[in-house]
């Protein structure tokens, strides 16, 4: 890694969004702010897009220029103080690719995640044995130590479901996800039992799209919609592939996936019916 390279964190992403929001609220252009600050316009662009570090003293000057109320300014300055501290997953950065580190950062700062999965249980709901079975199928997989680090990241992500600020998760799973015996019957039974537990959390809605639905609008594959608190990042759609992830935040494309998700959850089994199917599957696997 190059010396001095800026590594985005959840705090730095929030800081960038807050600074951009404060400028826009005052109706100032980037050009005008850069001129008042004595900067090149490209520097402000990089700060507002979380592409470079920003000093606390510069944040103070910017907030003074934006006439930000003191209580809000204090909160933003505190963000600036912690923005350079590495997030928890950076200790495993050698084991997970950079494109997926971006997703983990987005998931950590998201308020809501809506997703459809056609082949496997989403990572945030996987048991360790289920996750290990999937990772062992990867061609050209890394050494065992790397897989162990990947498992630690996957397990640590699940804290967002039960923490003090839990993620609001709405997941639709194709029936094939719970029918495919990943890792064998014992591993799969444990995984389905975990799904039953998670489905009963206050901030989680879980549905199964049954085979009997037949053809449906998401037969092209899985997708995830990430939504963020007001004044933070715009909503994003994430599509995962073997060699990388694709993101889009274009309004018309995000809206297309929202409509797609609405169609899926309308056609899927309700939460109660889903839990009943999961419990029936557990019996079959026993």
MARZA-150948 format. One line per 2 residues: number of its first residue (from 1); their letters; for each residue x, y, z of N, C-alpha, C, O. Coordinates in steps of 0.05 Angstrom, whole numbers, always signed. Last residue first. Layout:
NUM = a = X,Y,Z,X,Y,Z,X,Y,Z,X,Y,Z | ...
This chain:
286 = xx = -673,-677,+183,-666,-691,+208,-666,-721,+204,-660,-736,+222 | -693,-652,+139,-664,-656,+140,-654,-671,+165,-631,-678,+167
284 = xx = -747,-648,+150,-738,-665,+127,-708,-671,+129,-699,-693,+120 | -745,-611,+191,-755,-638,+196,-745,-657,+175,-737,-680,+181
282 = xx = -728,-566,+162,-711,-577,+184,-719,-606,+190,-702,-623,+194 | -773,-558,+129,-747,-566,+117,-728,-578,+138,-714,-597,+133
280 = xx = -809,-541,+167,-814,-566,+153,-789,-577,+140,-784,-601,+140 | -785,-493,+180,-787,-514,+201,-793,-541,+188,-784,-561,+198
278 = xx = -792,-466,+131,-765,-471,+142,-766,-493,+162,-748,-511,+163 | -847,-463,+128,-833,-478,+108,-805,-485,+118,-795,-507,+114
276 = xx = -857,-429,+172,-869,-456,+171,-854,-474,+151,-849,-497,+157 | -831,-383,+155,-821,-397,+179,-832,-426,+180,-817,-444,+187
274 = xx = -865,-370,+112,-837,-376,+108,-825,-392,+131,-811,-411,+127 | -913,-358,+137,-912,-382,+119,-883,-390,+114,-877,-414,+112
272 = xx = -895,-311,+163,-905,-334,+178,-904,-359,+162,-895,-380,+172 | -881,-277,+118,-861,-285,+139,-870,-309,+155,-853,-327,+160
270 = xx = -910,-304,+56,-908,-285,+78,-889,-294,+99,-880,-318,+99 | -877,-323,-4,-892,-330,+20,-889,-308,+40,-868,-295,+42
268 = xx = -877,-274,-59,-864,-294,-41,-884,-301,-19,-903,-287,-14 | -900,-233,-86,-906,-260,-96,-895,-282,-77,-903,-305,-79
266 = xx = -882,-188,-61,-911,-191,-63,-918,-220,-71,-939,-230,-64 | -828,-192,-66,-839,-196,-40,-869,-198,-40,-881,-210,-22
264 = xx = -824,-183,-123,-815,-208,-111,-828,-212,-83,-839,-234,-78 | -842,-131,-129,-856,-152,-143,-849,-179,-130,-867,-196,-126
262 = xx = -803,-103,-100,-832,-101,-92,-848,-124,-104,-865,-136,-91 | -758,-113,-131,-760,-125,-104,-789,-125,-94,-798,-144,-82
260 = xx = -772,-84,-177,-767,-112,-179,-770,-126,-152,-782,-147,-150 | -773,-33,-155,-797,-44,-166,-795,-75,-169,-814,-89,-164
258 = xx = -718,-29,-143,-738,-26,-122,-765,-39,-131,-777,-54,-116 | -695,-32,-193,-691,-55,-175,-710,-53,-151,-718,-74,-140
256 = xx = -712,+17,-213,-719,-8,-227,-717,-32,-209,-734,-50,-209 | -687,+53,-179,-716,+50,-178,-726,+25,-192,-745,+12,-183
254 = xx = -634,+46,-196,-642,+38,-168,-672,+34,-166,-681,+15,-154 | -640,+68,-247,-632,+40,-244,-639,+29,-216,-648,+7,-213
252 = xx = -654,+121,-237,-672,+104,-253,-665,+74,-250,-683,+58,-251 | -609,+139,-206,-636,+138,-195,-655,+120,-210,-669,+104,-198
250 = xx = -549,+105,-198,-566,+121,-217,-595,+117,-209,-604,+95,-206 | -515,+75,-170,-533,+93,-154,-549,+111,-172,-560,+131,-163
248 = xx = -487,+10,-172,-499,+33,-186,-516,+49,-167,-529,+38,-149 | -433,-36,-174,-450,-18,-159,-463,+2,-178,-451,+11,-198
246 = xx = -410,-102,-176,-419,-79,-192,-438,-62,-175,-455,-73,-162 | -351,-138,-156,-378,-129,-151,-384,-104,-168,-367,-88,-175
244 = xx = -313,-197,-178,-317,-169,-170,-346,-162,-165,-364,-179,-169 | -312,-248,-196,-287,-232,-196,-291,-203,-189,-273,-187,-193
242 = xx = -363,-269,-191,-340,-285,-181,-315,-267,-178,-300,-271,-160 | -407,-215,-169,-397,-235,-188,-373,-249,-177,-364,-242,-155
240 = xx = -464,-179,-145,-438,-193,-140,-432,-214,-161,-450,-228,-170 | -490,-116,-145,-491,-142,-159,-464,-155,-156,-444,-144,-164
238 = xx = -525,-67,-111,-500,-82,-112,-506,-109,-125,-524,-124,-117 | -549,-1,-112,-554,-29,-119,-527,-43,-122,-509,-33,-135
236 = xx = -560,+50,-63,-543,+37,-83,-554,+9,-88,-567,-3,-71 | -582,+116,-44,-586,+87,-45,-569,+75,-67,-564,+88,-88
234 = xx = -530,+164,-26,-555,+157,-40,-558,+126,-40,-538,+112,-37 | -501,+173,+40,-500,+165,+12,-528,+160,+0,-546,+153,+14
232 = xx = -536,+219,+82,-514,+202,+76,-513,+195,+47,-524,+210,+30 | -583,+247,+88,-558,+263,+87,-533,+246,+83,-511,+257,+82
230 = xx = -616,+192,+121,-617,+218,+107,-590,+233,+110,-577,+232,+130 | -582,+128,+118,-596,+149,+133,-596,+174,+116,-579,+178,+99
228 = xx = -590,+85,+60,-574,+98,+80,-590,+120,+94,-610,+129,+84 | -595,+20,+30,-607,+46,+36,-593,+58,+60,-585,+44,+78
226 = xx = -580,-25,-21,-571,-13,+4,-582,+15,+7,-579,+32,-10 | -602,-83,-50,-607,-54,-49,-598,-44,-22,-608,-54,-1
224 = xx = -576,-135,-88,-579,-123,-62,-583,-93,-65,-569,-80,-80 | -592,-195,-126,-585,-166,-124,-589,-157,-95,-604,-169,-80
222 = xx = -587,-253,-170,-589,-240,-144,-582,-210,-146,-568,-201,-164 | -620,-263,-235,-601,-267,-214,-606,-250,-189,-625,-234,-188
220 = xx = -659,-267,-274,-632,-260,-283,-612,-263,-261,-588,-265,-266 | -708,-273,-251,-694,-298,-259,-666,-293,-270,-651,-311,-275
218 = xx = -743,-236,-230,-715,-235,-222,-700,-260,-230,-681,-268,-216 | -797,-244,-244,-782,-221,-256,-753,-220,-249,-738,-205,-261
216 = xx = -811,-314,-259,-814,-289,-243,-794,-269,-254,-778,-275,-271 | -846,-377,-268,-828,-355,-278,-833,-330,-262,-855,-325,-252
214 = xx = -868,-406,-207,-861,-408,-235,-842,-386,-244,-825,-378,-228 | -888,-411,-157,-892,-385,-170,-886,-387,-200,-898,-373,-216
212 = xx = -869,-459,-137,-896,-459,-150,-903,-432,-163,-922,-431,-179 | -822,-450,-110,-821,-459,-138,-848,-456,-152,-848,-451,-176
210 = xx = -829,-389,-70,-831,-417,-75,-830,-425,-105,-835,-408,-122 | -788,-348,-38,-802,-348,-63,-805,-377,-72,-785,-389,-81
208 = xx = -792,-332,+30,-783,-351,+10,-801,-349,-14,-825,-348,-12 | -771,-278,+72,-791,-291,+56,-778,-311,+37,-755,-308,+28
206 = xx = -761,-241,+131,-750,-262,+113,-773,-276,+98,-793,-283,+111 | -742,-184,+162,-764,-196,+148,-753,-216,+128,-737,-209,+111
204 = xx = -717,-157,+222,-713,-174,+199,-739,-185,+188,-757,-193,+203 | -722,-132,+270,-714,-115,+247,-709,-132,+222,-698,-121,+203
202 = xx = -734,-171,+308,-753,-149,+304,-747,-134,+278,-766,-124,+265 | -724,-240,+289,-714,-214,+299,-732,-192,+291,-745,-192,+269
200 = xx = -741,-285,+264,-757,-276,+286,-746,-250,+299,-758,-241,+319 | -703,-298,+227,-729,-289,+217,-747,-278,+239,-766,-263,+234
198 = xx = -662,-319,+258,-659,-292,+247,-686,-281,+238,-691,-257,+242 | -684,-371,+269,-677,-352,+291,-676,-323,+281,-687,-305,+293
196 = xx = -688,-391,+217,-712,-389,+233,-707,-369,+256,-724,-352,+262 | -634,-392,+202,-653,-374,+188,-678,-370,+204,-689,-348,+204
194 = xx = -615,-431,+236,-606,-404,+240,-625,-384,+226,-631,-363,+236 | -639,-475,+213,-647,-468,+240,-638,-439,+246,-652,-424,+259
192 = xx = -611,-476,+165,-640,-469,+164,-650,-462,+192,-667,-444,+195 | -560,-491,+185,-564,-465,+171,-594,-457,+171,-600,-434,+176
190 = xx = -570,-541,+206,-561,-520,+224,-565,-493,+211,-573,-474,+225 | -582,-567,+158,-602,-565,+179,-595,-543,+198,-612,-527,+207
188 = xx = -533,-564,+131,-556,-549,+120,-578,-546,+141,-592,-526,+142 | -501,-597,+161,-494,-569,+158,-518,-552,+149,-523,-530,+159
186 = xx = -530,-645,+155,-525,-634,+181,-519,-604,+180,-530,-588,+195 | -531,-655,+97,-555,-651,+113,-551,-637,+140,-566,-620,+148
184 = xx = -478,-617,+63,-491,-641,+72,-515,-635,+90,-519,-612,+98 | -459,-570,+41,-444,-582,+64,-456,-608,+74,-446,-619,+93
182 = xx = -523,-554,+20,-496,-545,+21,-482,-557,+46,-492,-554,+68 | -571,-577,-9,-558,-587,+15,-528,-579,+16,-511,-596,+12
180 = xx = -622,-535,-30,-596,-545,-37,-580,-552,-11,-577,-536,+6 | -667,-512,-6,-668,-540,-15,-641,-552,-21,-637,-576,-18
178 = xx = -659,-459,+3,-662,-476,+26,-664,-506,+19,-662,-523,+37 | -651,-441,-50,-631,-434,-29,-634,-453,-5,-614,-462,+6
176 = xx = -697,-453,-78,-673,-469,-83,-652,-465,-62,-635,-482,-57 | -733,-412,-66,-735,-438,-52,-711,-456,-55,-705,-472,-38
174 = xx = -699,-350,-59,-711,-370,-76,-712,-396,-61,-694,-402,-45 | -712,-303,-9,-695,-326,-18,-711,-343,-37,-733,-351,-31
172 = xx = -709,-238,+9,-726,-257,-5,-707,-278,-16,-688,-272,-31 | -702,-197,+67,-690,-216,+48,-711,-234,+36,-727,-245,+50
170 = xx = -689,-140,+98,-712,-154,+85,-700,-171,+63,-690,-161,+43 | -664,-111,+156,-659,-129,+134,-685,-142,+124,-701,-152,+140
168 = xx = -637,-60,+188,-663,-69,+179,-659,-85,+154,-652,-74,+133 | -587,-69,+237,-593,-65,+209,-622,-75,+204,-630,-95,+215
166 = xx = -588,-39,+303,-589,-62,+284,-597,-54,+256,-612,-35,+251 | -552,-13,+344,-564,+0,+321,-568,-20,+299,-554,-20,+279
164 = xx = -534,-51,+379,-550,-29,+390,-563,-13,+368,-584,+0,+373 | -541,-115,+343,-527,-94,+358,-546,-72,+368,-570,-75,+366
162 = xx = -560,-154,+310,-569,-155,+338,-556,-133,+355,-560,-133,+379 | -540,-148,+259,-568,-157,+262,-579,-155,+290,-603,-153,+295
160 = xx = -487,-136,+262,-505,-114,+255,-535,-122,+258,-552,-105,+260 | -461,-183,+270,-466,-167,+294,-486,-145,+288,-499,-135,+306
158 = xx = -447,-205,+221,-474,-212,+232,-481,-196,+258,-504,-196,+266 | -395,-192,+211,-416,-176,+198,-443,-181,+210,-460,-163,+210
156 = xx = -368,-234,+236,-368,-207,+249,-390,-189,+237,-402,-173,+251 | -372,-275,+199,-386,-278,+225,-388,-250,+238,-409,-244,+250
154 = xx = -341,-254,+157,-369,-261,+153,-385,-263,+179,-407,-253,+181 | -291,-248,+181,-305,-225,+171,-335,-231,+168,-351,-214,+176
152 = xx = -280,-302,+192,-282,-282,+214,-297,-257,+205,-313,-246,+220 | -277,-322,+141,-298,-331,+158,-302,-312,+182,-325,-307,+190
150 = xx = -230,-298,+124,-255,-292,+110,-279,-300,+127,-299,-286,+127 | -194,-323,+158,-198,-294,+161,-224,-286,+147,-239,-269,+157
148 = xx = -198,-375,+137,-205,-370,+165,-210,-340,+170,-229,-333,+184 | -177,-367,+86,-205,-375,+89,-215,-370,+117,-237,-361,+121
146 = xx = -124,-357,+101,-140,-336,+87,-170,-342,+89,-186,-324,+93 | -108,-405,+121,-108,-381,+139,-125,-359,+127,-139,-344,+141
144 = xx = -110,-439,+76,-129,-443,+98,-131,-418,+116,-152,-411,+126 | -99,-399,+16,-91,-418,+37,-112,-419,+59,-129,-401,+61
142 = xx = -151,-389,-35,-126,-383,-21,-120,-404,+1,-134,-424,+3 | -176,-424,-94,-179,-411,-68,-152,-408,-54,-133,-422,-60
140 = xx = -182,-443,-146,-159,-426,-140,-162,-412,-113,-151,-390,-110 | -253,-443,-142,-229,-451,-156,-206,-432,-150,-210,-407,-149
138 = xx = -291,-454,-83,-279,-434,-101,-254,-444,-115,-236,-454,-102 | -310,-488,-46,-316,-495,-74,-302,-476,-93,-302,-481,-117
136 = xx = -299,-468,+4,-282,-490,-5,-288,-498,-34,-272,-513,-46 | -340,-432,+12,-314,-422,+6,-295,-444,-5,-278,-438,-22
134 = xx = -383,-467,+25,-384,-451,+0,-356,-442,-8,-348,-444,-31 | -365,-487,+74,-371,-506,+52,-371,-491,+25,-362,-501,+5
132 = xx = -362,-440,+105,-338,-455,+98,-342,-474,+75,-325,-476,+57 | -417,-427,+110,-398,-409,+95,-373,-423,+87,-363,-419,+65
130 = xx = -433,-471,+141,-445,-466,+114,-426,-449,+98,-421,-455,+74 | -404,-462,+187,-400,-487,+172,-411,-484,+143,-399,-495,+124
128 = xx = -423,-412,+205,-394,-415,+198,-390,-440,+181,-375,-439,+161 | -484,-391,+173,-469,-403,+195,-440,-407,+186,-434,-406,+162
126 = xx = -506,-329,+144,-494,-355,+142,-481,-365,+168,-470,-350,+183 | -525,-278,+140,-542,-298,+154,-530,-326,+154,-543,-345,+163
124 = xx = -491,-249,+110,-497,-238,+136,-515,-257,+153,-519,-253,+177 | -491,-275,+60,-469,-278,+79,-475,-269,+107,-466,-282,+126
122 = xx = -553,-308,+42,-536,-284,+43,-515,-286,+65,-520,-298,+86 | -553,-373,+16,-560,-356,+38,-542,-332,+38,-518,-335,+35
120 = xx = -556,-379,-56,-545,-385,-30,-555,-365,-9,-565,-344,-16 | -587,-368,-103,-571,-392,-101,-562,-399,-72,-560,-423,-65
118 = xx = -616,-321,-104,-626,-343,-120,-612,-369,-114,-623,-391,-120 | -638,-268,-64,-616,-288,-69,-628,-313,-82,-647,-324,-72
116 = xx = -650,-200,-56,-660,-225,-67,-636,-243,-73,-617,-235,-86 | -655,-150,-4,-641,-167,-23,-656,-192,-32,-673,-202,-18
114 = xx = -643,-90,+28,-664,-106,+15,-650,-124,-5,-635,-115,-22 | -624,-59,+85,-614,-75,+63,-637,-92,+54,-650,-107,+69
112 = xx = -618,+4,+119,-635,-18,+109,-620,-33,+86,-607,-20,+69 | -574,+34,+133,-596,+32,+152,-614,+9,+145,-625,-4,+162
110 = xx = -503,+24,+125,-530,+24,+115,-551,+23,+137,-545,+12,+159 | -452,+18,+144,-464,+44,+148,-493,+45,+138,-506,+66,+142
108 = xx = -441,-36,+132,-438,-26,+159,-452,+0,+164,-462,+5,+186 | -448,-37,+77,-466,-52,+94,-465,-42,+123,-486,-41,+136
106 = xx = -403,-7,+62,-430,+3,+56,-451,-11,+73,-469,+2,+84 | -361,-40,+80,-364,-12,+90,-392,-2,+85,-404,+11,+103
104 = xx = -371,-85,+49,-373,-87,+78,-376,-59,+90,-391,-56,+109 | -361,-64,-3,-388,-73,+4,-391,-74,+35,-412,-65,+45
102 = xx = -306,-53,+1,-325,-31,-5,-353,-39,+4,-367,-23,+16 | -287,-104,+6,-284,-86,+28,-303,-62,+25,-314,-52,+45
100 = xx = -295,-122,-45,-313,-131,-25,-311,-115,+1,-330,-113,+16 | -253,-97,-73,-281,-91,-81,-301,-100,-61,-322,-88,-58
98 = xx = -208,-119,-48,-215,-91,-43,-244,-85,-51,-258,-69,-37 | -219,-185,-20,-211,-166,-41,-222,-138,-36,-241,-134,-21
96 = xx = -192,-209,+41,-216,-203,+25,-209,-182,+5,-194,-163,+11 | -142,-215,+64,-158,-239,+58,-183,-234,+41,-193,-252,+29
94 = xx = -120,-167,+76,-105,-184,+59,-120,-209,+50,-113,-222,+30 | -155,-145,+113,-155,-135,+86,-140,-152,+66,-145,-151,+42
92 = xx = -166,-154,+165,-168,-177,+148,-165,-169,+118,-173,-184,+101 | -164,-105,+189,-144,-124,+198,-144,-150,+180,-124,-165,+181
90 = xx = -208,-80,+168,-182,-74,+156,-160,-93,+165,-141,-97,+150 | -255,-88,+196,-247,-108,+176,-220,-103,+163,-210,-120,+149
88 = xx = -262,-44,+231,-255,-70,+242,-245,-90,+221,-228,-107,+227 | -229,+15,+203,-252,-1,+210,-244,-29,+218,-221,-38,+212
86 = xx = -178,+60,+228,-187,+38,+210,-211,+23,+221,-214,+19,+245 | -188,+129,+234,-184,+104,+249,-194,+81,+232,-217,+82,+222
84 = xx = -202,+176,+209,-177,+163,+201,-172,+136,+214,-153,+122,+207 | -247,+194,+235,-249,+185,+207,-225,+170,+198,-227,+153,+180
82 = xx = -248,+216,+285,-246,+187,+284,-245,+176,+255,-242,+152,+251 | -251,+271,+274,-229,+261,+292,-226,+231,+289,-203,+221,+291
80 = xx = -296,+277,+244,-270,+282,+231,-247,+271,+248,-227,+262,+237 | -335,+267,+282,-332,+248,+260,-304,+252,+247,-291,+232,+240
78 = xx = -328,+313,+311,-322,+288,+324,-318,+266,+303,-301,+249,+305 | -348,+349,+274,-319,+351,+282,-310,+325,+295,-288,+316,+291
76 = xx = -401,+335,+275,-386,+331,+250,-356,+332,+256,-341,+317,+244 | -415,+350,+327,-418,+322,+319,-402,+316,+294,-389,+295,+292
74 = xx = -406,+406,+325,-391,+389,+344,-392,+360,+336,-371,+346,+337 | -444,+421,+287,-416,+424,+281,-399,+407,+299,-380,+394,+290
72 = xx = -491,+412,+316,-486,+396,+292,-456,+397,+284,-444,+377,+277 | -484,+452,+355,-488,+424,+363,-482,+405,+340,-469,+385,+343
70 = xx = -479,+500,+323,-457,+490,+340,-460,+461,+347,-440,+446,+346 | -498,+502,+254,-504,+505,+282,-485,+490,+299,-475,+469,+292
68 = xx = -456,+528,+203,-468,+504,+215,-474,+509,+244,-457,+520,+258 | -436,+563,+164,-454,+573,+186,-469,+551,+199,-493,+553,+205
66 = xx = -398,+549,+128,-426,+540,+123,-446,+549,+144,-470,+544,+141 | -353,+569,+152,-361,+581,+127,-390,+574,+121,-405,+590,+110
64 = xx = -350,+533,+194,-354,+562,+200,-364,+576,+175,-381,+594,+177 | -341,+487,+166,-366,+489,+180,-372,+518,+188,-395,+527,+189
62 = xx = -289,+498,+147,-311,+494,+128,-338,+498,+142,-356,+511,+131 | -260,+502,+195,-262,+525,+177,-285,+522,+158,-300,+542,+153
60 = xx = -265,+449,+213,-275,+472,+229,-279,+496,+212,-299,+510,+214 | -239,+421,+172,-267,+417,+177,-280,+440,+193,-302,+449,+187
58 = xx = -187,+439,+182,-201,+447,+157,-231,+443,+159,-247,+458,+148 | -176,+415,+230,-177,+445,+229,-190,+454,+203,-203,+475,+204
56 = xx = -177,+361,+215,-198,+371,+233,-200,+402,+232,-221,+413,+232 | -164,+348,+146,-155,+355,+173,-178,+366,+189,-196,+380,+178
54 = xx = -182,+294,+106,-187,+322,+112,-179,+327,+141,-188,+312,+159 | -159,+249,+54,-163,+257,+82,-169,+287,+84,-161,+303,+67
52 = xx = -198,+232,-5,-173,+242,+9,-180,+249,+37,-203,+255,+44 | -245,+215,-22,-222,+206,-37,-196,+216,-25,-174,+209,-35
50 = xx = -298,+229,-10,-283,+211,+8,-259,+199,-7,-254,+175,-4 | -321,+270,-36,-325,+243,-47,-309,+222,-33,-305,+199,-43
48 = xx = -305,+315,-12,-334,+310,-12,-340,+282,-23,-362,+273,-20 | -250,+314,-23,-259,+312,+4,-288,+303,+5,-296,+286,+21
46 = xx = -249,+320,-79,-239,+295,-67,-248,+292,-38,-254,+270,-30 | -271,+372,-84,-284,+349,-96,-275,+323,-83,-292,+305,-78
44 = xx = -231,+401,-58,-258,+399,-46,-273,+376,-58,-287,+361,-43 | -190,+394,-96,-186,+385,-68,-213,+382,-55,-218,+362,-41
42 = xx = -209,+417,-143,-206,+388,-142,-202,+377,-114,-210,+355,-108 | -206,+471,-134,-232,+459,-133,-230,+428,-131,-248,+415,-119
40 = xx = -153,+488,-89,-161,+481,-116,-188,+467,-114,-194,+453,-94 | -166,+537,-36,-159,+510,-47,-164,+509,-77,-179,+525,-88
38 = xx = -184,+577,-4,-157,+580,-16,-147,+553,-27,-123,+548,-26 | -235,+580,+13,-216,+564,+30,-187,+567,+20,-169,+559,+34
36 = xx = -259,+609,-27,-259,+620,+0,-239,+606,+18,-227,+618,+36 | -252,+572,-69,-240,+599,-71,-238,+611,-43,-217,+623,-36
34 = xx = -283,+529,-52,-254,+526,-56,-240,+553,-57,-218,+556,-46 | -334,+553,-52,-322,+544,-27,-292,+542,-30,-277,+550,-12
32 = xx = -341,+563,-107,-342,+585,-88,-328,+578,-62,-313,+594,-51 | -339,+511,-128,-319,+531,-137,-318,+554,-117,-296,+563,-111
30 = xx = -382,+486,-106,-355,+477,-99,-335,+498,-106,-315,+502,-92 | -431,+535,-86,-419,+517,-105,-392,+508,-95,-380,+521,-78
28 = xx = -480,+539,-34,-454,+547,-45,-444,+526,-65,-448,+503,-61 | -527,+530,-5,-529,+538,-33,-503,+548,-45,-504,+563,-65
26 = xx = -529,+510,+44,-524,+538,+43,-526,+549,+14,-527,+573,+10 | -536,+457,+31,-557,+470,+46,-554,+500,+45,-574,+515,+45
24 = xx = -487,+444,+7,-511,+446,-10,-534,+460,+4,-549,+474,-8 | -454,+443,+53,-449,+463,+31,-474,+467,+15,-482,+489,+8
22 = xx = -477,+402,+82,-476,+428,+94,-471,+450,+72,-483,+471,+73 | -469,+358,+47,-496,+367,+54,-497,+395,+65,-515,+411,+58
20 = xx = -413,+354,+47,-427,+360,+22,-455,+371,+28,-464,+390,+15 | -407,+340,+101,-395,+364,+91,-408,+373,+65,-413,+397,+60
18 = xx = -434,+290,+102,-443,+313,+119,-432,+339,+109,-446,+359,+108 | -404,+259,+67,-432,+265,+61,-442,+288,+77,-457,+305,+66
16 = xx = -354,+258,+94,-356,+269,+67,-384,+277,+60,-389,+298,+49 | -371,+231,+141,-361,+258,+143,-363,+271,+115,-371,+294,+114
14 = xx = -385,+180,+121,-406,+197,+133,-397,+226,+134,-413,+244,+130 | -334,+164,+105,-356,+166,+85,-378,+184,+96,-389,+200,+81
12 = xx = -307,+164,+154,-298,+183,+133,-320,+186,+111,-323,+208,+100 | -334,+122,+181,-335,+150,+191,-327,+170,+170,-340,+191,+168
10 = xx = -322,+78,+149,-350,+86,+152,-352,+114,+161,-369,+130,+152 | -265,+98,+108,-277,+84,+131,-307,+92,+132,-315,+110,+118
8 = xx = -216,+95,+56,-242,+103,+66,-252,+86,+89,-247,+62,+90 | -151,+110,+62,-168,+87,+62,-195,+95,+73,-197,+101,+97
6 = xx = -102,+145,+26,-127,+148,+41,-144,+122,+39,-150,+113,+17 | -33,+134,+34,-57,+130,+18,-82,+131,+36,-82,+120,+58
4 = xx = +16,+138,+60,-3,+161,+61,-28,+157,+45,-44,+176,+44 | +49,+96,+16,+51,+112,+40,+32,+135,+39,+31,+150,+19
2 = xx = +12,+44,-16,+28,+68,-18,+27,+84,+8,+6,+85,+21 | +17,-24,+0,+0,+0,+0,+18,+25,+0,+37,+26,+15
